[in-house]
Amino acid sequence: MSFLPRRFHVVHTAPAWMSMQERVLLYAFVCGLEPERVLETGTGKGGATMIVCAALDDLEAGSIVSVGDGAELDGADRDAIGHRTTRVATLAEAAGPFDLALLDGDPAAESVAADVAAVLPLLAGEAHLLLHDANHAGVAAGIERCLRAHDGLVDAGLVATRATADEGGGDARWGGLRLLRFTRDAP
């Protein structure tokens, strides 16, 4: 199979709260990793799901399980991802194994730590986690907790580094993608 980025245009048009760098990196990471199964939390309007779906379409393989009710998804966008995406209401309904998990939920440290802990049993023996808004203090603190608490997690660092200021005028920083590698039964 030869790879052609026929659906790369979705990177530009998807309704994602991500910088262009994050969008391109997400598309490229999925294309490079070639995951069979992707788990996504924090779907929002489905922009990241659309980007992952476009990459999987260009690979001509793979599926996505998206956690959430999808209430914010536009009908046309829902149709555009329906052929590769299964929606479940909670993580408890998601059946693994997953090669890649994209986590973009509540940025509180406790929530991030709980999300990662809930996702780990669903991952394949070797898998990757991408956490969005990694520049947010809560997300960063939650990731650090997870790295200390769970064997098999390795920090691969901030792979999309651009931080954005809080649009509401607060002190919070948003943006960034942080990559964690997971190996089950790591020494």
Secondary structure as UniProt FT lines:
FT   TURN            6..9
FT   HELIX           10..13
FT   HELIX           20..33
FT   STRAND          37..41
FT   TURN            44..45
FT   HELIX           47..59
FT   STRAND          63..67
FT   TURN            71..72
FT   HELIX           75..81
FT   TURN            82..84
FT   STRAND          85..88
FT   HELIX           91..93
FT   STRAND          98..103
FT   HELIX           109..119
FT   HELIX           120..122
FT   STRAND          123..132
FT   TURN            134..135
FT   HELIX           137..149
FT   TURN            151..152
FT   STRAND          153..160
FT   STRAND          164..165
FT   TURN            167..168
FT   STRAND          173..174
FT   STRAND          177..183
FT   TURN            184..185
//
